[in-house]
Amino acid sequence: MKEQELSRVFIEILPMLDNFFFKDFQDVLHQYKLNKTQHKTIIVIGTFNGSHMTEIWKRMGITKGNLSIIIDSLTKLGYVICERHTDDRRKVSIHLSEKGEKIYSEAMEEINDNINRKLSAISKEEKNKFINSINFIYEIAGKFPD
C-alpha cells in the first residue's frame, strides 16, 4: 500500500473507530450535562486512573490547554478530583470521583454492549481477524516514536 493510500485509510478509519466505540451516548451526555470530549475524558481517566495531565492529553491527542479547560469543567461538575503530588507540586494526578466512576462504569458497559452487538453481525472467523488486527495495530503503534 502506498503512503498516500495509507493516509486515506487512516483518515477514513479513525471516524469509523470513533463511531464503533462512542456513537450511542446522546442520552448519557444529556443526562450528565457533558459534551462528547468531556465524556471521552472521563473514559480515559477511568481507564488510566491516577494518570498525570501529560499522560491524559497525549492519550487523547489534544493540547494541554484544552485538557486543562476540560478538567476544570469536570472538577466543577464533581466528576473529577485533582491531586497535587507532595514531592513535586507541578505534578497533578487525576482521579474520578464517585460520580465520575458511575459515569465511567455506565460508559464501559455501553461500549462493551456496542462492541458485542457490532461484532455479532460478523462471522467468528472475521471477529477473530478483527480482534487480532486491532491488537496488532496497537502493538506496532506503540513502537512508533512520539
C-alpha positions in Angstrom: 0.0 0.0 0.0 1.4 3.4 -1.0 1.8 6.1 1.6 -1.0 8.2 0.1 -3.4 5.3 0.3 -2.4 4.6 3.9 -3.1 8.2 4.7 -6.5 7.9 3.1 -7.3 4.7 5.0 -6.3 6.4 8.3 -8.5 9.4 7.6 -11.4 7.1 6.8 -10.9 4.6 9.6 -10.5 7.0 12.6 -14.1 8.3 12.5 -15.3 4.7 11.9 -13.5 3.5 15.0 -14.7 6.6 17.0 -18.3 5.7 16.0 -17.7 2.0 16.7 -16.9 2.8 20.3 -18.6 6.1 21.1 -21.7 6.5 18.9 -24.7 5.9 21.1 -24.1 8.2 24.1 -26.5 11.1 23.4 -28.8 10.1 26.4 -25.8 9.9 28.8 -24.4 13.2 27.5 -27.7 14.9 28.1 -28.3 13.2 31.5 -25.0 14.3 32.9 -24.7 17.6 31.0 -21.5 16.6 29.3 -20.2 17.2 25.8 -18.5 14.3 23.8 -15.0 15.4 24.7 -15.8 15.6 28.5 -17.3 12.1 28.2 -14.2 10.7 26.5 -12.0 12.3 29.1 -13.9 10.6 31.8 -13.4 7.3 30.0 -9.7 7.9 29.6 -9.3 8.9 33.2 -11.3 5.9 34.4 -9.2 3.6 32.2 -5.9 5.0 33.4 -6.9 6.2 36.9 -4.3 8.3 38.6 -2.6 9.4 35.4 -0.9 12.8 35.2 -2.2 15.5 33.0 0.6 14.9 30.4 -0.3 11.2 30.0 -4.0 12.1 29.5 -3.6 14.8 26.9 -1.1 12.6 25.0 -3.6 9.7 25.0 -6.4 11.9 23.9 -4.5 13.7 21.2 -5.5 17.2 22.5 -3.5 20.1 23.8 -2.5 20.7 27.4 -4.6 23.9 27.4 -7.7 22.1 26.1 -7.3 19.4 28.7 -7.0 21.9 31.5 -10.3 23.5 30.4 -12.0 20.1 30.3 -10.5 19.0 33.7 -11.6 22.3 35.3 -15.2 21.8 34.0 -15.3 18.2 35.1 -14.0 19.2 38.5 -16.7 21.9 38.9 -19.3 19.2 37.9 -17.9 17.0 40.6 -16.8 14.2 38.3 -13.0 14.5 38.7 -10.6 15.0 41.6 -7.1 16.6 41.0 -4.4 15.7 43.5 -1.1 17.5 43.6 2.0 15.4 44.4 3.6 16.4 47.7 7.1 15.8 46.3 6.6 17.8 43.1 3.8 20.4 43.2 3.8 20.7 39.4 2.6 17.1 39.0 -1.1 16.5 39.3 -2.8 13.1 39.4 -6.3 12.9 38.0 -8.9 10.6 39.5 -12.6 10.1 39.1 -14.9 11.0 41.9 -17.7 8.6 42.9 -20.0 10.4 40.5 -17.3 10.2 37.8 -16.9 6.4 38.5 -20.6 6.0 37.9 -20.4 7.6 34.5 -17.3 5.6 33.7 -19.0 2.3 34.6 -22.1 3.1 32.6 -19.9 4.2 29.6 -17.8 1.0 29.7 -20.9 -1.1 29.9 -22.4 0.7 26.9 -19.1 0.4 25.0 -18.9 -3.3 25.6 -22.5 -3.7 24.6 -21.9 -1.7 21.4 -18.8 -3.8 20.6 -20.6 -7.1 21.2 -23.6 -6.0 19.2 -21.5 -4.9 16.2 -19.2 -8.0 16.3 -22.2 -10.3 16.4 -23.0 -9.2 12.9 -19.9 -10.9 11.5 -18.6 -14.5 11.5 -16.5 -15.9 14.2 -13.5 -16.0 11.8 -14.0 -12.3 10.9 -14.4 -11.4 14.6 -11.1 -13.1 15.4 -9.3 -11.4 12.5 -10.7 -8.0 13.6 -9.6 -8.5 17.2 -6.1 -9.8 16.1 -5.8 -6.8 13.7 -6.7 -4.3 16.4 -4.2 -5.9 18.8 -1.5 -5.9 16.1 -2.1 -2.2 15.3 -1.9 -1.4 19.0 1.3 -3.3 19.4 3.0 -1.8 16.3 1.8 1.8 17.0 3.4 1.5 20.5 6.8 1.2 18.8 6.4 4.4 16.8 8.3 7.4 18.2 6.2 10.3 19.6 
